[in-house]
Amino acid sequence: MRTATRVGVFGLLGSGNLGNDGSLEAMLGYLRTEHPEAVVDALCGGPEAVATRFGIPATRLHWYRGEYRTASRAGAIAAKGLGKLLDVFRTAAWVRRHDVVIVPGMGVLEATLPLRPWGFPYSLFLLCASGRLLRTRVALVGVGAAEIGNRPTRALVRWSARLAAYRSYRDTQSRDAMRAMGVDTARDEVYPDLAFALPTPREWGIPRSELVGELGEAPSGSGSPGPVCLGVMDFHGGNDDRAQADEIYRRYLDGTIRFVRALVEEGRPVRLLTGDDCDASVVAAILDAVDSALVTAAEPASLADLMNEMAAADTVVAVRYHNLICALKTGTPVLALCYAAKSDALMDRMGLGAYCHPARAVDADRLLEQFRDLEKHSAELRHTLAERNRAAAQQLDHQFTALTAALFPTTDHTPAHTHREAR
């Protein structure tokens, strides 16, 4: 009798980032539909949250609980150093228990936001090296990548990719970046982000009029201006912008506040959305600066919550990558405040490449011009998004088929019609 395949999922999951958890949700949907016999558990940043929400056993990624706090005292520095050593053995022991380990999506091969080499890049290297040594297949599925300047981080990321048994990327530029960093990508494929496999409110059978009603606003076409969703981010620049972090944040926040004020002056309801726990401070700053009943804030706990909000909106303006995906997935016209090339690539792929604005230099007047142009072409953009979403669904079916062939070659398996239809 064949034993069940033991599958581990790995990453900064359950740590408050909705995009990361959305990638995990999509991967678990695939595993439960196509490989229901698999026994799944996680090594992750927030094991309690993952176990509670997704119903799988989960282990803490780091031995040292203060891993992401700055260590200034001698005791904390020593504990963090000891943790790095112990994590070598903890990671290897966890990997040994599995036939397959999957890193589901996320920007695990990039440093577009502040990142230290001894943080997640080190953890990912331990995972991939353990997989190679212990003959456990490690798959980086639909991940994001970007060229990295910092030499230690670049080396760890490059070796992690080289040691993985399977790699696919969420955009072409990610594959190109890994090739530029010395990884052989000849057999690596590009597919849409895993979050495009998640169901939308329309697929749940919830009409848009009902969603709009939940926001307390009139539906589009009723004569009243429809709601605008604004996805915010605690944005301080990238890994190479640490010296200018405060200036970048202030410029982003000031421009965003001016934009919100302009919408309010036009009578537009504005709904503030987050994508990570740390974004709450930006919401508070905007609410404090714009004292109006037209500006409200949601508390989304998942990408499904974000999609509910965005499906009810006329238009979305957003910074975080997975906030953009949620808007695009629901077919809602979106203007992107781009902090990395991945956002520009995503918007271009979905037919909205003209509606990008730099997050590092938010110009409220220019942003308003782009916003009005976006709304002017709303109907045709919704049609474009419907077509691009259908294409993304087909491409992700190919991704899951390829993943089954690569990671589950000995399983007796009859494919479902499509991953999404089987939910």
C-alpha positions in Angstrom: 0.0 0.0 0.0 1.4 3.4 -1.0 2.0 5.8 1.8 0.6 9.4 1.6 2.9 12.0 0.1 4.3 14.2 2.9 4.2 17.9 1.7 5.6 20.8 3.6 4.9 24.5 2.8 7.5 27.1 3.7 7.7 30.9 4.0 6.8 34.0 6.0 3.2 32.8 6.3 0.8 33.8 9.0 2.9 36.8 9.8 0.3 39.5 8.9 1.0 39.8 5.2 -2.2 39.1 3.3 -0.5 38.5 0.0 1.7 35.7 1.4 -1.2 34.0 3.1 -3.2 34.3 -0.2 -0.4 32.4 -2.0 -0.6 29.7 0.6 -4.4 29.6 0.3 -4.1 29.1 -3.5 -1.5 26.3 -3.0 -3.6 24.5 -0.4 -6.6 24.7 -2.8 -4.5 23.0 -5.4 -3.2 20.3 -3.1 -6.6 19.5 -1.6 -8.2 19.3 -5.0 -5.6 17.5 -7.0 -3.8 15.6 -4.2 -6.2 15.0 -1.4 -4.1 12.1 -0.1 -1.2 14.4 0.7 -0.4 15.2 4.3 0.5 18.8 4.6 2.2 20.9 7.3 4.1 24.2 7.4 7.3 25.8 8.6 6.4 29.4 8.8 6.6 32.8 10.5 3.2 32.7 12.2 2.5 29.0 13.0 -0.5 29.8 15.3 -2.2 31.9 12.7 -1.6 29.3 9.9 -2.8 26.4 12.0 -6.0 28.3 13.1 -6.9 29.6 9.6 -5.8 26.8 7.3 -6.2 23.8 9.6 -2.7 22.4 9.1 0.0 21.7 11.7 2.6 24.4 11.7 6.1 24.9 13.2 7.8 28.2 13.9 10.4 29.2 11.3 13.0 30.5 13.7 14.2 29.1 17.1 14.7 32.7 18.3 11.4 34.4 18.9 12.9 37.9 18.6 14.2 37.2 15.1 12.7 40.3 13.5 13.5 42.7 16.3 16.7 44.7 16.3 19.2 43.1 18.7 21.2 45.8 20.5 22.1 44.2 23.8 24.7 41.5 24.2 22.3 38.9 25.4 19.9 39.4 22.4 22.8 39.4 19.9 24.1 36.1 21.4 20.6 34.6 21.3 20.0 35.6 17.7 23.4 34.1 16.8 22.6 30.9 18.6 19.3 30.8 16.8 21.0 31.0 13.5 23.0 27.9 14.4 20.1 25.9 15.8 18.0 26.8 12.8 20.4 24.8 10.6 19.5 21.6 12.5 15.8 22.5 12.9 15.3 23.2 9.2 17.1 20.0 8.2 15.1 17.9 10.6 11.8 19.4 9.3 12.8 18.9 5.7 13.8 15.3 6.3 10.2 14.5 7.3 8.9 15.4 3.9 8.8 14.1 0.4 8.2 17.5 -1.1 8.6 21.0 0.2 6.8 23.9 -1.6 7.5 27.6 -1.3 4.2 29.0 -2.6 4.6 32.3 -4.5 5.8 35.4 -2.6 8.8 37.6 -3.5 11.3 35.2 -2.0 14.0 35.9 -4.5 13.9 39.7 -4.4 15.0 42.5 -2.0 12.7 45.3 -3.2 11.8 46.1 0.4 14.3 46.4 3.3 15.9 43.0 3.9 19.0 41.7 5.7 20.9 38.6 4.3 20.8 36.8 7.7 17.0 37.1 7.8 14.7 35.3 5.3 17.4 34.8 2.6 19.4 32.7 5.1 16.3 30.7 6.0 15.5 30.0 2.4 19.1 28.9 1.7 18.9 26.5 4.7 15.7 25.0 3.2 17.1 24.5 -0.3 20.4 23.2 0.9 18.7 20.7 3.2 16.5 19.6 0.4 19.5 18.9 -1.8 21.4 17.1 0.9 18.5 15.0 2.1 17.0 14.4 -1.4 13.7 16.1 -0.6 12.4 18.0 -3.6 12.1 21.7 -2.9 9.9 23.7 -5.3 9.8 27.5 -5.7 6.4 27.9 -7.2 5.3 31.2 -8.9 7.9 33.2 -7.0 9.0 36.8 -7.6 12.6 37.7 -8.1 14.7 40.8 -8.8 18.4 41.5 -9.2 20.0 42.1 -5.9 23.0 44.4 -5.3 23.9 43.4 -1.8 26.6 40.7 -2.2 25.7 38.4 0.7 22.0 38.6 0.0 22.6 38.0 -3.7 24.8 34.9 -3.0 22.2 33.4 -0.7 19.4 34.0 -3.1 21.4 32.7 -6.1 22.4 29.4 -4.3 18.8 28.9 -3.0 17.5 29.0 -6.6 20.2 26.8 -7.9 19.6 24.1 -5.2 15.8 24.0 -5.7 14.5 21.0 -7.6 11.7 23.1 -9.3 11.3 26.8 -10.1 8.6 28.8 -11.7 8.1 32.6 -11.7 5.2 35.0 -11.5 6.6 37.2 -14.3 9.2 37.2 -17.1 11.4 39.8 -15.4 11.8 37.5 -12.4 13.1 34.8 -14.6 15.4 37.3 -16.4 16.7 38.5 -13.0 17.7 35.0 -11.9 19.4 34.4 -15.2 21.3 37.6 -14.8 22.4 36.5 -11.3 23.8 33.2 -12.7 21.0 30.7 -12.4 20.3 28.4 -15.4 16.6 29.2 -16.1 16.4 27.2 -19.4 13.7 24.9 -18.0 11.9 27.4 -15.8 8.5 28.6 -16.8 6.5 31.8 -16.1 2.9 31.8 -14.9 0.5 34.4 -13.4 0.8 34.9 -9.6 -0.8 32.1 -7.6 -3.4 34.6 -6.1 -5.1 34.6 -9.5 -6.2 31.0 -8.7 -8.4 32.3 -5.8 -12.1 32.6 -6.3 -13.7 36.1 -6.6 -17.0 37.3 -5.1 -18.7 36.8 -8.5 -17.6 33.1 -8.3 -19.1 32.9 -4.8 -22.4 34.1 -6.3 -22.4 37.5 -4.5 -23.8 40.3 -6.8 -21.9 43.6 -6.9 -25.0 45.5 -5.8 -25.0 43.6 -2.6 -21.3 44.3 -2.0 -21.8 48.0 -2.6 -24.7 48.0 -0.3 -22.6 46.6 2.5 -20.4 49.6 2.2 -23.4 51.9 2.5 -22.9 53.5 -0.9 -25.0 53.7 -4.0 -24.1 51.3 -6.8 -22.4 52.7 -9.9 -24.9 54.3 -12.3 -27.3 55.4 -9.5 -26.3 59.1 -10.0 -24.1 59.2 -6.9 -20.3 58.9 -7.3 -19.2 55.4 -6.5 -16.7 54.4 -3.8 -12.9 54.4 -4.4 -10.7 51.9 -2.7 -7.3 53.1 -1.7 -4.8 50.4 -0.8 -2.0 51.9 1.4 1.4 50.8 2.5 3.9 51.6 5.2 6.3 52.5 2.5 9.9 53.6 3.2 11.6 52.7 -0.1 13.6 49.6 -0.9 16.6 47.8 0.3 19.0 50.4 -1.1 17.0 53.4 0.2 17.6 53.1 3.9 19.4 56.5 4.2 16.4 58.2 2.5 13.7 56.1 4.1 12.0 58.8 6.2 12.0 61.3 3.2 10.5 58.7 0.9 7.8 57.9 3.4 6.9 61.5 4.0 6.7 62.2 0.2 4.5 59.2 -0.3 2.2 60.0 2.6 1.9 63.7 1.8 1.0 63.0 -1.9 -1.5 60.3 -0.9 -3.2 62.7 1.6 -3.5 65.4 -1.0 -5.1 62.9 -3.4 -7.6 61.7 -0.8 -8.5 65.4 0.0 -9.2 66.0 -3.7 -11.5 63.0 -4.0 -13.4 64.1 -0.8 -13.8 67.6 -2.2 -15.5 66.0 -5.3 -17.8 64.0 -3.0 -16.2 60.7 -3.6 -16.3 58.1 -0.8 -12.9 56.7 -0.1 -12.3 53.3 1.5 -8.8 52.7 3.0 -7.4 49.2 2.7 -4.3 47.6 4.1 -2.2 44.5 3.0 -0.1 44.0 6.1 -0.4 44.7 9.8 2.2 47.4 9.6 0.0 49.5 7.2 -2.4 50.5 10.0 -0.2 53.5 10.9 -0.7 54.9 7.4 -4.4 54.5 7.7 -4.4 56.4 11.0 -2.3 59.2 9.5 -4.7 59.7 6.6 -7.8 59.6 8.8 -6.2 62.1 11.1 -5.3 64.4 8.2 -8.6 64.2 6.3 -11.4 64.7 8.8 -14.4 63.5 6.7 -17.2 61.0 7.0 -16.5 60.1 3.4 -13.2 58.5 4.4 -13.5 55.1 6.1 -11.2 52.2 6.8 -11.7 48.5 6.4 -9.9 45.8 8.4 -9.3 43.0 5.8 -8.0 39.7 7.2 -7.5 38.0 3.9 -7.3 38.5 0.1 -11.0 37.4 0.0 -11.8 40.4 2.2 -9.8 42.7 0.0 -11.6 41.4 -3.1 -15.0 41.9 -1.4 -14.1 45.6 -0.9 -12.7 46.1 -4.4 -15.5 44.4 -6.2 -17.8 47.0 -4.6 -15.7 49.9 -5.8 -15.8 51.9 -9.0 -12.1 52.3 -9.0 -9.0 51.2 -7.0 -5.7 52.9 -6.3 -3.2 50.7 -4.6 0.5 50.2 -3.7 1.0 46.7 -2.5 1.4 44.0 -5.2 -1.3 41.7 -3.9 -3.7 44.6 -3.5 -3.2 45.2 -7.2 -3.9 41.6 -7.9 -7.1 41.6 -5.9 -8.4 44.6 -7.9 -7.3 43.1 -11.2 -8.8 39.7 -10.3 -12.2 41.2 -9.6 -12.1 43.2 -12.8 -12.1 46.6 -11.1 -10.0 49.3 -12.9 -6.9 50.0 -10.8 -4.2 52.7 -10.8 -0.9 51.4 -9.4 1.4 53.3 -7.2 4.5 51.3 -8.1 7.4 50.8 -5.8 9.1 48.0 -7.8 9.3 46.8 -11.4 7.1 43.8 -10.6 4.1 46.1 -10.2 4.7 47.7 -13.6 5.1 44.2 -15.2 1.8 43.0 -13.6 -0.1 46.1 -14.8 1.3 45.7 -18.3 0.4 42.0 -18.4 -3.2 42.8 -17.5 -3.5 45.6 -20.0 -3.3 48.6 -17.7 0.3 49.5 -18.2 -0.6 53.2 -18.8 -2.0 53.5 -15.3 1.2 53.4 -13.2 2.5 56.1 -10.9 5.8 56.1 -8.9 5.2 55.5 -5.1 8.5 57.2 -4.4 7.3 60.5 -5.8 3.6 60.7 -5.5 2.4 63.8 -7.4 -1.2 64.4 -6.4 -2.1 66.5 -9.5 -0.6 64.0 -11.9 -2.2 61.1 -10.0 -5.6 62.8 -10.2 -5.2 63.2 -14.0 -4.4 59.5 -14.4 -7.3 58.6 -12.1 -9.8 60.6 -14.1 -8.5 59.0 -17.3 -8.8 55.6 -15.7 -12.5 56.2 -14.9 -13.1 57.6 -18.3 -12.1 54.3 -19.9 -13.6 52.1 -17.1 -16.0 50.1 -19.3 -13.3 49.1 -21.9 -10.8 48.3 -19.1 -13.3 46.0 -17.4 -13.7 44.2 -20.7 -9.9 43.9 -21.0 -9.6 42.6 -17.5 -12.2 39.9 -18.1 -10.2 38.6 -21.0 -6.9 38.7 -19.2 -8.3 36.9 -16.2 -9.6 34.1 -18.4 -6.1 33.8 -19.9 -4.6 33.8 -16.4 -6.9 31.0 -15.2 -5.8 28.8 -18.2 -2.2 29.5 -17.6 -2.5 28.6 -13.9 -4.1 25.3 -14.9 -0.9 24.6 -16.8 1.1 25.6 -13.8 -0.6 23.1 -11.5 -0.4 20.3 -14.2 3.3 21.0 -14.5 3.7 20.9 -10.7 2.0 17.6 -10.4 4.3 16.1 -13.1 7.4 17.5 -11.4 6.6 16.7 -7.7 4.1 13.9 -7.8 5.3 11.6 -10.6 4.4 8.4 -8.9 0.9 9.3 -7.7 -2.1 7.8 -9.4 -3.8 10.9 -10.5 -6.8 11.9 -12.6 -6.8 15.6 -13.3 -9.9 17.6 -12.4 -11.4 19.7 -15.2 -9.8 22.8 -13.7 -8.4 23.6 -10.3 -10.9 26.4 -9.7 -14.0 24.5 -10.8 -13.2 21.6 -8.4 -13.5 23.8 -5.3 
